[in-house]
Amino acid sequence: MNKRRYEGEQTKINIADKAKTIFSKKGYAATSIQDICFASGCSKGNLYYHFKSKEDLFVYLEEQAYAEWWMELEKLFSRCKTVTEKLYAYGRFSASVERSLYSAEREFINIVDADSEAMQRFKEIIIKNFEKTQKFINEGITDGEFKNEDPSELTFIIMSFFAALNHYTLYLMDNEASRDLFSKATTLLLHGISAGNEQ
């Protein structure tokens, strides 16, 4: 990579890092392009060279976050012998995830035009996340570890279960207590979906 390209990449990373901090503190609506330019020390022209709009920048941050989460999850899954172990790993990981953009994400969904390019890209991120989660849920059903339920519905339930736990434990518990609760929650969840508990 030549020097100019390297400097360009570093500028893009700096803009994204500063934007993430501001979005997490001020929310999506209250964050302006000027705020991001001031924090990152770049001009509007430089910012728009790397990102088409505030929406484009926000979706980029979401893409980065989900990509990083799944890289870590795949590492954790590679050490698991069963899908049940994967579910515990998924729970432990969910307990540790910092959703710094959660509030801004909710604003983004409510504000940005549903038919816009940015919103379509955002939906693609969510769909890919869902599909990757459903992949290991399918494994559990196929391997006979989980009940033969509708995989899509089961994925919705599991994702919502852990997302809600993450949201509330983030504000009410320290990291150790949160991990313990997620482990207990996973055990309780397995009582409901384990194939051995068919009624």
Phi and psi restraints in degrees (value plus and minus 20) as a CYANA .aco file:
   2 ASN   PHI     -95.9   -55.9
   2 ASN   PSI     147.4   187.4
   3 LYS   PHI     -79.9   -39.9
   3 LYS   PSI     -63.0   -23.0
   4 ARG   PHI     -83.5   -43.5
   4 ARG   PSI     -62.8   -22.8
   5 ARG   PHI     -87.5   -47.5
   5 ARG   PSI     -60.1   -20.1
   6 TYR   PHI     -80.3   -40.3
   6 TYR   PSI     -65.8   -25.8
   7 GLU   PHI     -83.1   -43.1
   7 GLU   PSI     -56.6   -16.6
   8 GLY   PHI     -84.3   -44.3
   8 GLY   PSI     -62.4   -22.4
   9 GLU   PHI     -84.3   -44.3
   9 GLU   PSI     -60.4   -20.4
  10 GLN   PHI     -85.5   -45.5
  10 GLN   PSI     -57.6   -17.6
  11 THR   PHI     -84.2   -44.2
  11 THR   PSI     -63.4   -23.4
  12 LYS   PHI     -82.6   -42.6
  12 LYS   PSI     -63.5   -23.5
  13 ILE   PHI     -82.7   -42.7
  13 ILE   PSI     -62.3   -22.3
  14 ASN   PHI     -83.7   -43.7
  14 ASN   PSI     -64.7   -24.7
  15 ILE   PHI     -79.9   -39.9
  15 ILE   PSI     -66.9   -26.9
  16 ALA   PHI     -83.0   -43.0
  16 ALA   PSI     -63.5   -23.5
  17 ASP   PHI     -82.1   -42.1
  17 ASP   PSI     -65.3   -25.3
  18 LYS   PHI     -88.0   -48.0
  18 LYS   PSI     -58.9   -18.9
  19 ALA   PHI     -83.5   -43.5
  19 ALA   PSI     -61.2   -21.2
  20 LYS   PHI     -79.7   -39.7
  20 LYS   PSI     -63.1   -23.1
  21 THR   PHI     -82.6   -42.6
  21 THR   PSI     -64.2   -24.2
  22 ILE   PHI     -89.6   -49.6
  22 ILE   PSI     -64.4   -24.4
  23 PHE   PHI     -78.0   -38.0
  23 PHE   PSI     -60.4   -20.4
  24 SER   PHI     -89.8   -49.8
  24 SER   PSI     -48.8    -8.8
  25 LYS   PHI    -108.3   -68.3
  25 LYS   PSI     -63.3   -23.3
  26 LYS   PHI    -120.3   -80.3
  26 LYS   PSI     -36.1     3.9
  27 GLY   PHI      70.7   110.7
  27 GLY   PSI     153.7   193.7
  28 TYR   PHI     -93.0   -53.0
  28 TYR   PSI     -70.9   -30.9
  29 ALA   PHI     -83.0   -43.0
  29 ALA   PSI     -61.1   -21.1
  30 ALA   PHI     -99.4   -59.4
  30 ALA   PSI     -32.1     7.9
  31 THR   PHI    -105.1   -65.1
  31 THR   PSI     107.0   147.0
  32 SER   PHI    -129.1   -89.1
  32 SER   PSI     141.7   181.7
  33 ILE   PHI     -79.5   -39.5
  33 ILE   PSI     -58.0   -18.0
  34 GLN   PHI     -81.7   -41.7
  34 GLN   PSI     -60.4   -20.4
  35 ASP   PHI     -76.7   -36.7
  35 ASP   PSI     -66.2   -26.2
  36 ILE   PHI     -88.1   -48.1
  36 ILE   PSI     -61.0   -21.0
  37 CYS   PHI     -81.7   -41.7
  37 CYS   PSI     -64.7   -24.7
  38 PHE   PHI     -82.3   -42.3
  38 PHE   PSI     -65.6   -25.6
  39 ALA   PHI     -88.2   -48.2
  39 ALA   PSI     -56.3   -16.3
  40 SER   PHI    -110.4   -70.4
  40 SER   PSI     -30.7     9.3
  41 GLY   PHI      51.5    91.5
  41 GLY   PSI       8.4    48.4
  42 CYS   PHI    -140.6  -100.6
  42 CYS   PSI     142.8   182.8
  43 SER   PHI    -101.8   -61.8
  43 SER   PSI     144.4   184.4
  44 LYS   PHI     -82.0   -42.0
  44 LYS   PSI     -58.5   -18.5
  45 GLY   PHI     -80.9   -40.9
  45 GLY   PSI     -60.8   -20.8
  46 ASN   PHI     -87.5   -47.5
  46 ASN   PSI     -61.0   -21.0
  47 LEU   PHI     -83.6   -43.6
  47 LEU   PSI     -66.0   -26.0
  48 TYR   PHI     -90.3   -50.3
  48 TYR   PSI     -36.2     3.8
  49 TYR   PHI     -87.6   -47.6
  49 TYR   PSI     -56.9   -16.9
  50 HIS   PHI    -112.4   -72.4
  50 HIS   PSI     -50.2   -10.2
  51 PHE   PHI    -156.3  -116.3
  51 PHE   PSI     113.1   153.1
  52 LYS   PHI     -88.8   -48.8
  52 LYS   PSI     -48.2    -8.2
  53 SER   PHI    -185.7  -145.7
  53 SER   PSI     154.3   194.3
  54 LYS   PHI     -81.9   -41.9
  54 LYS   PSI     -59.9   -19.9
  55 GLU   PHI     -80.7   -40.7
  55 GLU   PSI     -64.8   -24.8
  56 ASP   PHI     -81.1   -41.1
  56 ASP   PSI     -62.9   -22.9
  57 LEU   PHI     -83.6   -43.6
  57 LEU   PSI     -63.4   -23.4
  58 PHE   PHI     -84.4   -44.4
  58 PHE   PSI     -63.8   -23.8
  59 VAL   PHI     -84.2   -44.2
  59 VAL   PSI     -57.5   -17.5
  60 TYR   PHI     -78.0   -38.0
  60 TYR   PSI     -64.0   -24.0
  61 LEU   PHI     -82.0   -42.0
  61 LEU   PSI     -60.3   -20.3
  62 GLU   PHI     -86.3   -46.3
  62 GLU   PSI     -62.1   -22.1
  63 GLU   PHI     -79.4   -39.4
  63 GLU   PSI     -64.0   -24.0
  64 GLN   PHI     -82.6   -42.6
  64 GLN   PSI     -65.4   -25.4
  65 ALA   PHI     -81.7   -41.7
  65 ALA   PSI     -69.5   -29.5
  66 TYR   PHI     -86.2   -46.2
  66 TYR   PSI     -56.7   -16.7
  67 ALA   PHI     -83.5   -43.5
  67 ALA   PSI     -63.4   -23.4
  68 GLU   PHI     -85.3   -45.3
  68 GLU   PSI     -61.6   -21.6
  69 TRP   PHI     -80.0   -40.0
  69 TRP   PSI     -64.2   -24.2
  70 TRP   PHI     -94.2   -54.2
  70 TRP   PSI     -48.7    -8.7
  71 MET   PHI     -81.0   -41.0
  71 MET   PSI     -64.1   -24.1
  72 GLU   PHI     -88.2   -48.2
  72 GLU   PSI     -63.0   -23.0
  73 LEU   PHI     -82.3   -42.3
  73 LEU   PSI     -61.5   -21.5
  74 GLU   PHI     -82.3   -42.3
  74 GLU   PSI     -56.7   -16.7
  75 LYS   PHI     -83.3   -43.3
  75 LYS   PSI     -65.0   -25.0
  76 LEU   PHI     -84.1   -44.1
  76 LEU   PSI     -63.5   -23.5
  77 PHE   PHI     -83.6   -43.6
  77 PHE   PSI     -53.4   -13.4
  78 SER   PHI     -85.0   -45.0
  78 SER   PSI     -38.4     1.6
  79 ARG   PHI    -117.2   -77.2
  79 ARG   PSI     -18.4    21.6
  80 CYS   PHI    -117.1   -77.1
  80 CYS   PSI     117.8   157.8
  81 LYS   PHI    -111.2   -71.2
  81 LYS   PSI     -45.2    -5.2
  82 THR   PHI    -149.6  -109.6
  82 THR   PSI     145.0   185.0
  83 VAL   PHI     -92.0   -52.0
  83 VAL   PSI     -49.8    -9.8
  84 THR   PHI     -79.7   -39.7
  84 THR   PSI     -62.4   -22.4
  85 GLU   PHI     -83.2   -43.2
  85 GLU   PSI     -57.1   -17.1
  86 LYS   PHI     -83.0   -43.0
  86 LYS   PSI     -58.3   -18.3
  87 LEU   PHI     -85.9   -45.9
  87 LEU   PSI     -59.9   -19.9
  88 TYR   PHI     -84.1   -44.1
  88 TYR   PSI     -60.6   -20.6
  89 ALA   PHI     -84.0   -44.0
  89 ALA   PSI     -60.8   -20.8
  90 TYR   PHI     -81.6   -41.6
  90 TYR   PSI     -62.3   -22.3
  91 GLY   PHI     -84.6   -44.6
  91 GLY   PSI     -66.7   -26.7
  92 ARG   PHI     -81.1   -41.1
  92 ARG   PSI     -60.9   -20.9
  93 PHE   PHI     -84.8   -44.8
  93 PHE   PSI     -63.4   -23.4
  94 SER   PHI     -78.8   -38.8
  94 SER   PSI     -54.6   -14.6
  95 ALA   PHI     -87.0   -47.0
  95 ALA   PSI     -48.6    -8.6
  96 SER   PHI    -115.2   -75.2
  96 SER   PSI     -32.0     8.0
  97 VAL   PHI     -89.7   -49.7
  97 VAL   PSI     108.4   148.4
  98 GLU   PHI    -115.4   -75.4
  98 GLU   PSI      91.7   131.7
  99 ARG   PHI    -112.4   -72.4
  99 ARG   PSI      47.7    87.7
 100 SER   PHI     -84.1   -44.1
 100 SER   PSI     -42.7    -2.7
 101 LEU   PHI    -121.6   -81.6
 101 LEU   PSI      -8.8    31.2
 102 TYR   PHI     -75.7   -35.7
 102 TYR   PSI     -72.9   -32.9
 103 SER   PHI     -83.9   -43.9
 103 SER   PSI     -62.1   -22.1
 104 ALA   PHI     -84.3   -44.3
 104 ALA   PSI     -54.6   -14.6
 105 GLU   PHI     -82.9   -42.9
 105 GLU   PSI     -63.4   -23.4
 106 ARG   PHI     -82.5   -42.5
 106 ARG   PSI     -60.9   -20.9
 107 GLU   PHI     -84.0   -44.0
 107 GLU   PSI     -64.3   -24.3
 108 PHE   PHI     -75.5   -35.5
 108 PHE   PSI     -66.7   -26.7
 109 ILE   PHI     -80.8   -40.8
 109 ILE   PSI     -59.1   -19.1
 110 ASN   PHI     -99.6   -59.6
 110 ASN   PSI     -44.3    -4.3
 111 ILE   PHI    -117.8   -77.8
 111 ILE   PSI     -63.7   -23.7
 112 VAL   PHI     -95.6   -55.6
 112 VAL   PSI     120.3   160.3
 113 ASP   PHI     -75.7   -35.7
 113 ASP   PSI     107.8   147.8
 114 ALA   PHI     -80.7   -40.7
 114 ALA   PSI     -46.0    -6.0
 115 ASP   PHI    -116.2   -76.2
 115 ASP   PSI     -18.1    21.9
 116 SER   PHI     -92.1   -52.1
 116 SER   PSI     139.8   179.8
 117 GLU   PHI     -80.9   -40.9
 117 GLU   PSI     -61.2   -21.2
 118 ALA   PHI     -81.9   -41.9
 118 ALA   PSI     -62.9   -22.9
 119 MET   PHI     -88.9   -48.9
 119 MET   PSI     -56.3   -16.3
 120 GLN   PHI     -84.5   -44.5
 120 GLN   PSI     -60.2   -20.2
 121 ARG   PHI     -84.5   -44.5
 121 ARG   PSI     -60.5   -20.5
 122 PHE   PHI     -83.3   -43.3
 122 PHE   PSI     -62.9   -22.9
 123 LYS   PHI     -82.4   -42.4
 123 LYS   PSI     -56.2   -16.2
 124 GLU   PHI     -83.0   -43.0
 124 GLU   PSI     -58.1   -18.1
 125 ILE   PHI     -81.8   -41.8
 125 ILE   PSI     -66.6   -26.6
 126 ILE   PHI     -85.0   -45.0
 126 ILE   PSI     -61.5   -21.5
 127 ILE   PHI     -83.5   -43.5
 127 ILE   PSI     -63.6   -23.6
 128 LYS   PHI     -83.6   -43.6
 128 LYS   PSI     -60.3   -20.3
 129 ASN   PHI     -81.6   -41.6
 129 ASN   PSI     -63.6   -23.6
 130 PHE   PHI     -81.9   -41.9
 130 PHE   PSI     -66.1   -26.1
 131 GLU   PHI     -83.9   -43.9
 131 GLU   PSI     -58.7   -18.7
 132 LYS   PHI     -88.2   -48.2
 132 LYS   PSI     -57.9   -17.9
 133 THR   PHI     -87.5   -47.5
 133 THR   PSI     -63.7   -23.7
 134 GLN   PHI     -83.3   -43.3
 134 GLN   PSI     -49.0    -9.0
 135 LYS   PHI     -78.9   -38.9
 135 LYS   PSI     -66.7   -26.7
 136 PHE   PHI     -99.8   -59.8
 136 PHE   PSI     -43.3    -3.3
 137 ILE   PHI     -87.3   -47.3
 137 ILE   PSI     -61.2   -21.2
 138 ASN   PHI     -78.9   -38.9
 138 ASN   PSI     -60.2   -20.2
 139 GLU   PHI     -78.9   -38.9
 139 GLU   PSI     -62.9   -22.9
 140 GLY   PHI     -83.0   -43.0
 140 GLY   PSI     -57.3   -17.3
 141 ILE   PHI     -91.7   -51.7
 141 ILE   PSI     -67.1   -27.1
 142 THR   PHI     -81.7   -41.7
 142 THR   PSI     -60.4   -20.4
 143 ASP   PHI     -99.0   -59.0
 143 ASP   PSI     -23.7    16.3
 144 GLY   PHI      60.6   100.6
 144 GLY   PSI      -5.5    34.5
 145 GLU   PHI    -104.2   -64.2
 145 GLU   PSI     -53.6   -13.6
 146 PHE   PHI    -131.1   -91.1
 146 PHE   PSI     136.4   176.4
 147 LYS   PHI     -79.4   -39.4
 147 LYS   PSI     133.2   173.2
 148 ASN   PHI    -101.0   -61.0
 148 ASN   PSI      46.9    86.9
 149 GLU   PHI    -115.3   -75.3
 149 GLU   PSI     148.9   188.9
 150 ASP   PHI     -80.8   -40.8
 150 ASP   PSI      98.3   138.3
 151 PRO   PHI     -79.7   -39.7
 151 PRO   PSI     -57.1   -17.1
 152 SER   PHI     -86.0   -46.0
 152 SER   PSI     -65.9   -25.9
 153 GLU   PHI     -84.6   -44.6
 153 GLU   PSI     -62.3   -22.3
 154 LEU   PHI     -83.3   -43.3
 154 LEU   PSI     -58.4   -18.4
 155 THR   PHI     -84.8   -44.8
 155 THR   PSI     -64.0   -24.0
 156 PHE   PHI     -77.2   -37.2
 156 PHE   PSI     -65.7   -25.7
 157 ILE   PHI     -83.6   -43.6
 157 ILE   PSI     -67.4   -27.4
 158 ILE   PHI     -85.6   -45.6
 158 ILE   PSI     -65.0   -25.0
 159 MET   PHI     -82.6   -42.6
 159 MET   PSI     -63.4   -23.4
 160 SER   PHI     -85.8   -45.8
 160 SER   PSI     -60.0   -20.0
 161 PHE   PHI     -76.9   -36.9
 161 PHE   PSI     -72.5   -32.5
 162 PHE   PHI     -93.3   -53.3
 162 PHE   PSI     -55.0   -15.0
 163 ALA   PHI     -83.5   -43.5
 163 ALA   PSI     -61.5   -21.5
 164 ALA   PHI     -86.4   -46.4
 164 ALA   PSI     -61.1   -21.1
 165 LEU   PHI     -80.6   -40.6
 165 LEU   PSI     -64.7   -24.7
 166 ASN   PHI     -80.5   -40.5
 166 ASN   PSI     -62.5   -22.5
 167 HIS   PHI     -81.5   -41.5
 167 HIS   PSI     -64.7   -24.7
 168 TYR   PHI    -102.9   -62.9
 168 TYR   PSI     -57.9   -17.9
 169 THR   PHI     -87.3   -47.3
 169 THR   PSI     -47.7    -7.7
 170 LEU   PHI     -76.6   -36.6
 170 LEU   PSI     -55.5   -15.5
 171 TYR   PHI    -116.1   -76.1
 171 TYR   PSI     -43.0    -3.0
 172 LEU   PHI    -131.3   -91.3
 172 LEU   PSI     -31.1     8.9
 173 MET   PHI    -157.4  -117.4
 173 MET   PSI     136.1   176.1
 174 ASP   PHI    -102.0   -62.0
 174 ASP   PSI     154.6   194.6
 175 ASN   PHI     -81.0   -41.0
 175 ASN   PSI     -62.4   -22.4
 176 GLU   PHI     -86.3   -46.3
 176 GLU   PSI     -65.3   -25.3
 177 ALA   PHI     -83.4   -43.4
 177 ALA   PSI     -57.7   -17.7
 178 SER   PHI     -84.0   -44.0
 178 SER   PSI     -64.8   -24.8
 179 ARG   PHI     -81.5   -41.5
 179 ARG   PSI     -62.2   -22.2
 180 ASP   PHI     -81.8   -41.8
 180 ASP   PSI     -63.3   -23.3
 181 LEU   PHI     -85.7   -45.7
 181 LEU   PSI     -60.3   -20.3
 182 PHE   PHI     -84.3   -44.3
 182 PHE   PSI     -57.6   -17.6
 183 SER   PHI     -84.7   -44.7
 183 SER   PSI     -64.7   -24.7
 184 LYS   PHI     -85.0   -45.0
 184 LYS   PSI     -60.9   -20.9
 185 ALA   PHI     -82.9   -42.9
 185 ALA   PSI     -59.0   -19.0
 186 THR   PHI     -84.7   -44.7
 186 THR   PSI     -61.7   -21.7
 187 THR   PHI     -80.6   -40.6
 187 THR   PSI     -65.1   -25.1
 188 LEU   PHI     -84.6   -44.6
 188 LEU   PSI     -59.9   -19.9
 189 LEU   PHI     -82.3   -42.3
 189 LEU   PSI     -61.9   -21.9
 190 LEU   PHI     -84.8   -44.8
 190 LEU   PSI     -49.7    -9.7
 191 HIS   PHI     -80.8   -40.8
 191 HIS   PSI     -49.8    -9.8
 192 GLY   PHI    -107.1   -67.1
 192 GLY   PSI     -49.5    -9.5
 193 ILE   PHI    -131.2   -91.2
 193 ILE   PSI     -29.4    10.6
 194 SER   PHI     -84.1   -44.1
 194 SER   PSI     118.3   158.3
 195 ALA   PHI     -82.4   -42.4
 195 ALA   PSI     -49.1    -9.1
 196 GLY   PHI     -87.8   -47.8
 196 GLY   PSI     -31.9     8.1
 197 ASN   PHI    -125.5   -85.5
 197 ASN   PSI       2.9    42.9
 198 GLU   PHI     -81.2   -41.2
 198 GLU   PSI     119.5   159.5
